[in-house]
Amino acid sequence: MYKKQMIFQKIVCYMALIASALVFVCSLGFSTDMYDAFSKAVDYPGTEWQEERVPGAMVYYESFEFNSAFTTVSIVLLVITLALFVTNTHSRRKYYIGNYIATGLVVAAELAVSIWCLPQIFSYKAQYQNNVDFEALEEFSKVWKTLFIGPNDTFWFDICYVVFGIVILTAVLLVLNVRFKAIVMKAEQKAIGSGKGD
């Protein structure tokens, strides 16, 4: 059971690191297609002279602040996840207070980022699909030689759902790992105690 637990804890810690890196990648790709399609479709965005050449194109500019914060938050999540490796939570035979703190921080950060990001991603996806005039966008893209994306071109929105599913799963597995480690450590102490008794 000890060897299985050690393998499990290593896999889970690396999963957490990979999940955090994927969140960062999602933050970079989130508005890539929207930028290529909509950046020229709004005149003077954020000013009193603002005008949409394509109805609904403001979704890119409205999501820009969130996207910027999303990238910052993803970097913070990645740094916090490194605490698992700084404290050797991925390879330590016996957990100490630092390992429990690192695990708790990562779990809290993963859940907080998921709760903060997912509703906003869902909202911008709905805004993109429901508010953009895709016929006008197609005509605009032909004239201006920009990227045309249709209502079903939602790769970056959809991949974010998958990534945050992995993030939440990782948080659950980290908690289970702590429980598994506690059971193994208790069994080990019991075995040592009974050995001394002999």
C-alpha positions as CSV (number, residue, x, y, z in Angstrom):
1,M,0.0,0.0,0.0
2,Y,2.9,2.3,0.8
3,K,4.3,2.1,-2.8
4,K,0.9,2.6,-4.4
5,Q,0.4,5.7,-2.2
6,M,3.8,7.1,-3.2
7,I,3.1,6.6,-6.9
8,F,-0.4,8.2,-6.5
9,Q,1.0,11.3,-4.7
10,K,3.6,11.8,-7.4
11,I,1.0,11.5,-10.2
12,V,-1.4,13.8,-8.5
13,C,1.2,16.5,-7.9
14,Y,2.3,16.4,-11.5
15,M,-1.3,16.5,-12.6
16,A,-1.7,19.7,-10.6
17,L,1.3,21.2,-12.2
18,I,0.1,20.3,-15.7
19,A,-3.4,21.5,-15.0
20,S,-2.0,24.9,-13.9
21,A,0.1,25.1,-17.0
22,L,-3.0,24.3,-19.1
23,V,-4.9,27.1,-17.4
24,F,-2.1,29.5,-18.4
25,V,-2.3,28.3,-22.0
26,C,-6.1,28.8,-22.0
27,S,-5.6,32.3,-20.8
28,L,-3.3,33.1,-23.7
29,G,-5.6,31.5,-26.3
30,F,-8.9,32.7,-24.9
31,S,-9.3,35.7,-27.1
32,T,-6.8,34.9,-29.9
33,D,-9.5,34.1,-32.5
34,M,-11.7,37.0,-31.3
35,Y,-8.8,39.4,-31.7
36,D,-8.2,38.2,-35.3
37,A,-11.9,38.5,-36.1
38,F,-13.0,41.6,-34.1
39,S,-10.1,43.9,-33.4
40,K,-10.7,45.9,-36.6
41,A,-14.5,45.6,-36.4
42,V,-14.9,48.3,-33.8
43,D,-13.9,51.9,-34.4
44,Y,-12.5,53.9,-31.4
45,P,-13.3,51.2,-28.7
46,G,-13.8,52.6,-25.2
47,T,-14.4,56.2,-26.4
48,E,-17.5,58.3,-27.0
49,W,-16.9,57.8,-30.7
50,Q,-17.1,54.0,-30.4
51,E,-18.9,52.3,-33.2
52,E,-19.3,48.6,-34.2
53,R,-18.7,47.8,-37.8
54,V,-20.0,44.4,-37.0
55,P,-22.9,44.1,-34.5
56,G,-21.7,42.3,-31.4
57,A,-18.0,42.7,-32.1
58,M,-17.5,44.5,-28.8
59,V,-17.5,41.1,-27.1
60,Y,-13.7,41.1,-27.7
61,Y,-13.1,44.4,-26.0
62,E,-15.5,43.6,-23.2
63,S,-13.7,40.4,-22.5
64,F,-10.3,42.0,-22.7
65,E,-10.1,43.0,-19.0
66,F,-11.2,39.6,-17.9
67,N,-8.7,37.9,-20.2
68,S,-5.8,40.1,-18.8
69,A,-6.8,39.2,-15.2
70,F,-7.2,35.5,-16.3
71,T,-3.6,35.4,-17.5
72,T,-2.4,37.0,-14.2
73,V,-4.4,34.6,-12.1
74,S,-3.1,31.6,-14.1
75,I,0.5,32.7,-13.4
76,V,-0.3,33.0,-9.7
77,L,-1.9,29.5,-9.7
78,L,1.2,28.1,-11.4
79,V,3.5,29.6,-8.8
80,I,1.3,28.4,-5.9
81,T,1.3,24.8,-7.4
82,L,5.1,24.9,-7.4
83,A,4.8,24.8,-3.6
84,L,4.0,21.1,-3.9
85,F,7.5,20.6,-5.3
86,V,9.3,23.1,-3.0
87,T,7.9,21.2,0.0
88,N,8.6,17.8,-1.7
89,T,4.9,16.9,-1.3
90,H,5.3,14.9,-4.5
91,S,8.0,12.6,-3.1
92,R,8.1,12.9,0.7
93,R,7.6,9.6,2.5
94,K,6.1,11.3,5.6
95,Y,4.1,14.5,5.4
96,Y,4.9,17.4,7.7
97,I,2.9,20.6,8.3
98,G,4.5,22.3,5.2
99,N,3.1,19.5,3.0
100,Y,-0.4,19.9,4.4
101,I,-0.2,23.7,4.0
102,A,1.1,23.5,0.4
103,T,-1.7,21.0,-0.5
104,G,-4.3,23.2,1.2
105,L,-3.1,26.3,-0.7
106,V,-3.1,24.5,-4.0
107,V,-6.6,23.0,-3.5
108,A,-8.0,26.4,-2.4
109,A,-6.3,28.2,-5.3
110,E,-7.6,25.6,-7.9
111,L,-11.2,25.9,-6.6
112,A,-11.1,29.7,-6.3
113,V,-9.8,30.1,-9.8
114,S,-12.4,27.7,-11.2
115,I,-15.2,29.4,-9.4
116,W,-14.0,32.8,-10.6
117,C,-13.3,31.9,-14.2
118,L,-16.0,29.4,-15.3
119,P,-19.1,31.7,-15.0
120,Q,-17.3,34.5,-16.9
121,I,-16.1,32.2,-19.7
122,F,-19.7,30.9,-19.9
123,S,-21.0,34.5,-20.1
124,Y,-18.7,35.6,-22.8
125,K,-19.4,32.4,-24.9
126,A,-23.1,33.2,-24.7
127,Q,-22.5,36.8,-25.6
128,Y,-20.3,35.7,-28.6
129,Q,-22.9,33.2,-29.8
130,N,-26.0,35.3,-29.3
131,N,-25.0,38.9,-29.9
132,V,-22.6,38.7,-32.9
133,D,-24.1,39.2,-36.4
134,F,-22.2,36.5,-38.1
135,E,-23.5,37.3,-41.6
136,A,-22.1,40.9,-41.2
137,L,-18.9,39.4,-39.8
138,E,-18.5,37.2,-42.9
139,E,-18.9,40.2,-45.2
140,F,-16.6,42.2,-43.1
141,S,-13.9,39.5,-43.1
142,K,-14.0,39.3,-46.9
143,V,-13.6,43.1,-47.3
144,W,-11.0,43.5,-44.6
145,K,-9.2,40.1,-45.0
146,T,-9.7,39.2,-41.4
147,L,-10.5,35.9,-39.8
148,F,-14.1,34.7,-40.1
149,I,-15.3,32.7,-37.1
150,G,-18.8,31.3,-37.0
151,P,-21.2,30.7,-34.0
152,N,-19.9,27.2,-33.6
153,D,-16.2,28.2,-33.6
154,T,-15.9,28.0,-29.8
155,F,-12.8,26.0,-29.4
156,W,-11.1,28.2,-26.8
157,F,-14.3,28.5,-24.7
158,D,-14.9,24.8,-24.8
159,I,-11.3,23.8,-24.1
160,C,-11.4,26.0,-21.0
161,Y,-14.3,23.9,-19.7
162,V,-12.2,20.7,-20.2
163,V,-9.2,22.3,-18.5
164,F,-11.1,23.5,-15.5
165,G,-12.7,20.1,-15.2
166,I,-9.2,18.7,-14.9
167,V,-8.3,21.4,-12.4
168,I,-11.3,20.5,-10.2
169,L,-10.6,16.8,-10.5
170,T,-7.0,17.5,-9.4
171,A,-8.2,19.4,-6.4
172,V,-10.3,16.4,-5.4
173,L,-7.4,14.0,-5.9
174,L,-5.1,16.1,-3.8
175,V,-7.5,15.9,-0.9
176,L,-7.8,12.2,-1.4
177,N,-4.1,11.9,-1.5
178,V,-3.8,13.6,1.9
179,R,-6.4,11.1,3.3
180,F,-4.5,8.2,1.7
181,K,-1.2,9.4,3.1
182,A,-2.7,9.7,6.6
183,I,-4.0,6.1,6.4
184,V,-0.6,4.8,5.3
185,M,1.3,6.8,7.9
186,K,-1.1,5.6,10.7
187,A,-0.6,2.0,9.5
188,E,3.2,2.5,9.5
189,Q,3.2,3.9,13.0
190,K,1.0,1.0,14.2
191,A,3.4,-1.5,12.6
192,I,6.4,0.2,14.2
193,G,4.6,0.2,17.6
194,S,3.8,-3.5,17.4
195,G,7.4,-4.2,16.4
196,K,8.7,-2.5,19.5
197,G,6.2,-4.4,21.6
198,D,7.7,-7.7,20.4
